[in-house]
Amino acid sequence: MKAAVYDKYGPAEVVEIRDVARPEIGDRQVLVQTFATSVTTADWRIRASAFPGAMWLPGRLMFGLLRPRNRVLGMEFAGRVVSVGEKVTRFRMGEAVFGFASSGAHAEYLAMAADGAIAAKPASLGHDEAAAVPFGALSALVFLRDIAKVRPGQKVLVLGASGGVGAYAVQLARHFGASVTGVTSTDNVDLVRSLGAERVVDYKKEDYLADEGPYDLILDTAGISTFRHAKRALNAKGVFLPIEFGPREIMQALFTSCRRGKRVVVGISNDTREDLAIVGDLLERGEIRPVIDSTYPLERIADAYRRVESRHKTGSVVVTVGSATSASSSAA
């Protein structure tokens, strides 16, 4: 099978399309023929060893100290089940699915645990659209619902509101009943407003922290701000929640948790099949929708990486694999 392989950390050019062995599956796994995947910010950081600040060494220890431990990256995917383990009852041959893997989706075939973050693809979405959703939507769901515990009537400020996580954070915060302000660039103001933001701030023209104290939550999806700068825009018990964080934010979270007032909260997303099913249901009901920046064939995945590294993408950068990918609702 064809796969995007990298043998060393470095720029986008280290990724090459090669023929590799098709993965074997166990009794509790399914084999998915991949029709679409994506390049996420996490894929870029792992490939380039671009872990922020003091997280470089922990990142290397996790993903390979001297060279990559997993040579095929890729987390989001959509495709169809082509083989089923003997003990799998959740899926049938030919079923259209989408999901979130720890790695391996930048390939024509992917082995997935049947009880992992994999679910039936929403019938209303094409494979390319479905592959644009899991990373951003699952992250936004967990950070807003579980870590920030957003409630109806709260005021939420989303930094990076048109990005891979931010586009779903705006939609989900609105779904949870919050009043949402999104911060983005001039070109994306209309998009963010269409996603449900009641107010959109163009950071090129306005200071998004000019209003003191109105927000219950500031969700920083792209490492744009710091607690020192953001706290003036929080109310007396407001929370600053950075998705990208390091030792500084961890220490701030520990310190502010011991006293009343404005706080820093940090956490990580736990991607589960139950949450993916929730996301799928929201997609089917039209309460959230995919946002796609651009689409590249697998052979041009290096260009997809370059687009992600620009830090100016809008939504997801999708990579098509094989000929079955389309925006139609066909279950392939």
C-alpha positions as CSV (number, residue, x, y, z in Angstrom):
1,M,0.0,0.0,0.0
2,K,1.0,3.6,-0.4
3,A,1.9,5.6,2.7
4,A,3.5,8.9,3.7
5,V,6.6,7.9,5.5
6,Y,9.2,9.8,7.4
7,D,12.4,8.4,8.8
8,K,13.8,11.5,10.5
9,Y,12.6,14.7,12.1
10,G,12.7,17.8,9.9
11,P,11.0,19.9,7.3
12,A,8.1,18.9,5.1
13,E,10.5,17.3,2.6
14,V,11.4,14.5,5.0
15,V,7.9,12.9,4.2
16,E,8.0,10.6,1.2
17,I,5.3,8.4,-0.5
18,R,6.5,4.8,-0.4
19,D,5.1,1.3,-0.7
20,V,4.8,-0.4,2.7
21,A,3.2,-3.5,4.0
22,R,-0.6,-3.4,4.6
23,P,-1.3,-3.6,8.4
24,E,-2.5,-6.9,9.9
25,I,-5.4,-6.7,12.3
26,G,-6.2,-8.6,15.5
27,D,-9.4,-10.2,16.7
28,R,-10.7,-6.9,18.1
29,Q,-9.6,-4.6,15.2
30,V,-11.0,-3.5,11.9
31,L,-9.0,-2.7,8.7
32,V,-10.1,0.6,7.1
33,Q,-9.5,1.6,3.5
34,T,-8.7,5.3,3.9
35,F,-10.4,7.6,1.5
36,A,-9.4,10.9,3.2
37,T,-7.2,12.0,6.1
38,S,-5.8,15.4,7.2
39,V,-2.6,17.1,8.4
40,T,-3.2,18.5,11.8
41,T,-1.1,20.8,13.9
42,A,-0.1,17.8,16.0
43,D,1.1,16.0,12.9
44,W,3.3,18.9,12.0
45,R,4.8,19.3,15.5
46,I,5.6,15.6,15.7
47,R,7.1,15.4,12.2
48,A,9.3,18.5,12.8
49,S,9.9,17.8,16.5
50,A,8.5,21.3,17.0
51,F,7.4,20.9,20.5
52,P,7.0,24.2,22.3
53,G,9.6,25.3,24.8
54,A,10.4,22.9,27.6
55,M,8.1,20.3,26.0
56,W,10.8,19.4,23.5
57,L,12.5,16.6,25.5
58,P,9.2,15.0,26.7
59,G,8.0,15.1,23.1
60,R,11.1,13.3,21.9
61,L,10.8,10.8,24.6
62,M,7.2,10.1,23.7
63,F,7.6,10.0,19.9
64,G,11.2,8.8,19.5
65,L,14.4,10.3,21.0
66,L,16.7,9.9,18.0
67,R,14.3,9.0,15.2
68,P,10.6,8.7,14.8
69,R,9.1,5.7,16.5
70,N,6.0,5.7,14.3
71,R,7.0,6.3,10.7
72,V,3.5,7.0,9.4
73,L,1.6,9.9,10.9
74,G,-2.0,10.9,10.5
75,M,-4.8,11.0,13.0
76,E,-8.1,11.9,11.3
77,F,-9.5,9.6,8.8
78,A,-12.6,8.6,6.8
79,G,-13.1,5.5,4.7
80,R,-14.7,2.0,4.7
81,V,-14.2,-1.2,6.6
82,V,-12.6,-3.9,4.4
83,S,-11.7,-6.5,7.1
84,V,-13.2,-7.3,10.5
85,G,-11.6,-9.2,13.4
86,E,-13.2,-12.3,14.6
87,K,-14.4,-10.7,17.9
88,V,-15.7,-7.5,16.4
89,T,-19.5,-7.0,16.4
90,R,-19.7,-3.2,16.0
91,F,-18.9,-2.9,12.3
92,R,-19.7,-4.8,9.1
93,M,-17.8,-5.1,5.9
94,G,-18.1,-2.2,3.6
95,E,-19.4,0.2,6.3
96,A,-18.4,3.8,5.9
97,V,-16.6,5.1,9.0
98,F,-14.6,8.0,10.3
99,G,-12.5,8.5,13.4
100,F,-9.4,9.5,15.2
101,A,-6.2,7.4,15.4
102,S,-3.0,7.9,17.4
103,S,-1.1,7.6,14.1
104,G,-1.1,5.7,10.7
105,A,-3.9,7.5,8.8
106,H,-1.6,8.9,6.1
107,A,-1.8,5.6,4.3
108,E,-4.2,3.7,2.0
109,Y,-5.1,1.3,4.9
110,L,-5.3,1.7,8.7
111,A,-5.8,-0.8,11.5
112,M,-8.1,0.5,14.2
113,A,-9.3,-1.0,17.5
114,A,-13.0,-1.6,17.1
115,D,-13.7,0.0,20.6
116,G,-11.5,3.0,19.7
117,A,-12.5,6.5,18.4
118,I,-14.2,5.2,15.2
119,A,-17.9,5.4,14.3
120,A,-20.2,5.3,11.3
121,K,-19.6,8.2,9.0
122,P,-22.5,10.7,9.0
123,A,-24.4,9.9,5.8
124,S,-24.8,13.6,5.0
125,L,-21.0,14.1,4.7
126,G,-18.5,13.1,2.0
127,H,-15.3,11.3,3.2
128,D,-13.3,14.5,2.8
129,E,-15.7,16.4,5.0
130,A,-15.8,13.7,7.6
131,A,-12.0,13.5,7.8
132,A,-11.9,17.2,8.6
133,V,-13.8,16.9,11.8
134,P,-12.5,14.5,14.6
135,F,-9.3,16.2,15.8
136,G,-10.8,19.7,16.1
137,A,-14.3,18.7,17.2
138,L,-13.2,16.2,19.8
139,S,-10.6,18.6,21.3
140,A,-13.2,21.5,21.4
141,L,-15.8,19.2,22.9
142,V,-13.6,17.9,25.8
143,F,-12.1,21.3,26.5
144,L,-15.4,23.1,26.7
145,R,-17.6,20.5,28.2
146,D,-15.3,18.6,30.6
147,I,-12.4,21.0,31.4
148,A,-14.1,24.4,31.3
149,K,-17.6,23.1,32.0
150,V,-19.2,25.8,29.9
151,R,-22.8,26.6,30.9
152,P,-25.7,28.4,29.2
153,G,-25.4,32.2,29.5
154,Q,-21.7,32.3,30.0
155,K,-19.5,34.6,27.9
156,V,-16.8,32.8,26.0
157,L,-13.9,34.3,24.0
158,V,-12.3,32.0,21.4
159,L,-8.8,32.9,20.2
160,G,-8.0,31.4,16.9
161,A,-11.7,31.1,16.0
162,S,-11.1,30.0,12.4
163,G,-8.5,27.4,13.1
164,G,-8.7,23.6,13.2
165,V,-9.9,23.6,16.8
166,G,-11.3,27.1,17.0
167,A,-13.9,26.6,14.3
168,Y,-15.4,23.8,16.2
169,A,-15.0,25.6,19.6
170,V,-17.2,28.5,18.3
171,Q,-19.9,26.1,17.2
172,L,-19.8,23.9,20.3
173,A,-19.7,26.8,22.7
174,R,-22.8,28.2,21.0
175,H,-24.4,24.7,21.2
176,F,-23.8,24.7,24.9
177,G,-25.7,28.0,25.2
178,A,-22.8,30.4,25.7
179,S,-22.5,33.8,24.2
180,V,-19.4,33.6,21.9
181,T,-16.9,36.1,20.7
182,G,-14.5,34.9,18.1
183,V,-11.1,36.4,17.4
184,T,-9.8,36.0,13.8
185,S,-8.2,37.8,10.9
186,T,-10.0,40.1,8.4
187,D,-10.4,37.3,5.8
188,N,-12.3,35.0,8.2
189,V,-14.7,37.4,9.9
190,D,-17.7,36.3,7.9
191,L,-16.9,32.6,8.4
192,V,-16.6,32.9,12.2
193,R,-19.9,34.8,12.3
194,S,-21.5,32.1,10.2
195,L,-20.3,29.5,12.7
196,G,-22.4,31.1,15.5
197,A,-20.2,33.8,17.0
198,E,-22.4,36.7,18.3
199,R,-19.4,39.0,18.0
200,V,-16.3,38.7,15.8
201,V,-13.1,40.7,16.5
202,D,-10.7,41.3,13.7
203,Y,-7.4,41.2,15.5
204,K,-5.7,43.2,12.7
205,K,-8.1,46.1,13.4
206,E,-9.1,45.8,17.1
207,D,-7.6,44.9,20.4
208,Y,-9.5,41.8,21.4
209,L,-8.6,42.3,25.0
210,A,-9.8,46.0,25.1
211,D,-12.9,45.2,27.1
212,E,-12.0,44.5,30.7
213,G,-13.7,41.8,32.6
214,P,-16.6,40.5,30.5
215,Y,-15.5,36.9,29.9
216,D,-16.2,33.7,31.9
217,L,-13.8,31.8,29.7
218,I,-11.0,32.6,27.3
219,L,-10.1,29.6,25.2
220,D,-6.8,30.0,23.4
221,T,-6.7,27.4,20.7
222,A,-3.4,28.4,19.1
223,G,-1.0,29.8,21.7
224,I,-1.9,33.3,20.8
225,S,-2.0,34.9,24.3
226,T,-0.8,34.4,27.9
227,F,-2.6,34.6,31.2
228,R,-0.8,37.8,32.1
229,H,-2.3,39.5,29.0
230,A,-5.6,37.7,29.0
231,K,-6.6,38.1,32.6
232,R,-7.7,41.7,32.3
233,A,-10.5,40.5,30.0
234,L,-11.7,37.9,32.5
235,N,-14.4,38.5,35.1
236,A,-13.6,38.0,38.7
237,K,-13.9,34.2,38.5
238,G,-12.9,33.8,34.9
239,V,-10.8,31.0,33.4
240,F,-8.0,31.2,30.9
241,L,-7.8,27.8,29.1
242,P,-4.8,27.3,26.7
243,I,-4.9,24.3,24.5
244,E,-1.2,24.6,23.8
245,F,0.6,24.8,27.2
246,G,4.0,24.3,28.8
247,P,5.6,24.4,32.2
248,R,4.7,28.1,32.8
249,E,0.9,27.4,32.3
250,I,1.1,24.2,34.4
251,M,2.7,26.3,37.3
252,Q,0.1,29.0,36.8
253,A,-2.7,26.5,37.0
254,L,-1.4,25.0,40.2
255,F,-0.9,28.4,41.8
256,T,-4.2,29.9,40.8
257,S,-6.1,26.8,41.9
258,C,-5.1,27.5,45.4
259,R,-6.8,30.9,45.6
260,R,-10.0,32.6,44.6
261,G,-10.2,34.7,41.5
262,K,-9.1,34.4,38.0
263,R,-7.6,31.0,37.1
264,V,-5.5,29.1,34.6
265,V,-6.8,25.7,33.8
266,V,-4.9,23.1,31.7
267,G,-5.9,19.6,30.5
268,I,-5.6,17.2,27.6
269,S,-8.3,15.8,25.3
270,N,-9.3,12.2,25.7
271,D,-10.7,10.9,22.3
272,T,-13.3,8.3,22.8
273,R,-15.9,6.5,20.6
274,E,-18.7,7.9,22.8
275,D,-17.6,11.5,22.1
276,L,-17.1,10.7,18.5
277,A,-20.7,9.4,18.4
278,I,-21.9,12.7,19.9
279,V,-19.9,14.6,17.3
280,G,-21.4,12.5,14.5
281,D,-25.0,13.1,15.8
282,L,-24.3,16.9,15.9
283,L,-23.1,16.7,12.3
284,E,-26.1,14.8,11.2
285,R,-28.5,17.3,12.8
286,G,-26.6,20.2,11.3
287,E,-25.7,21.7,14.6
288,I,-22.0,21.8,13.7
289,R,-20.4,21.6,10.2
290,P,-16.9,20.8,8.8
291,V,-14.6,23.7,7.9
292,I,-12.0,22.8,5.2
293,D,-9.1,25.1,4.4
294,S,-7.7,23.2,1.4
295,T,-7.4,19.7,-0.1
296,Y,-4.3,17.9,-1.4
297,P,-3.8,14.5,-2.9
298,L,-1.6,12.1,-0.9
299,E,1.2,12.6,-3.4
300,R,1.3,16.3,-2.3
301,I,1.2,15.8,1.4
302,A,4.4,17.9,1.8
303,D,2.4,20.9,0.5
304,A,-0.3,20.1,3.0
305,Y,2.3,20.2,5.8
306,R,3.6,23.5,4.5
307,R,0.1,25.0,4.6
308,V,-0.4,23.8,8.3
309,E,3.0,25.2,9.3
310,S,2.0,28.6,7.9
311,R,-0.3,28.9,11.0
312,H,-2.8,30.7,8.7
313,K,-5.1,27.8,7.7
314,T,-8.8,28.1,8.1
315,G,-10.3,24.9,9.5
316,S,-8.7,21.6,8.4
317,V,-6.2,20.7,5.7
318,V,-7.5,17.5,4.1
319,V,-5.5,14.9,2.2
320,T,-7.3,12.6,-0.2
321,V,-6.3,9.0,-0.6
322,G,-7.5,6.8,-3.5
323,S,-10.3,7.5,-5.9
324,A,-13.3,7.1,-3.6
325,T,-13.0,10.5,-1.9
326,S,-15.7,13.0,-2.8
327,A,-17.9,15.5,-1.2
328,S,-21.0,13.4,-1.9
329,S,-22.9,11.6,0.8
330,S,-22.3,8.2,-0.8
331,A,-21.3,5.5,1.7
332,A,-18.7,4.0,-0.7
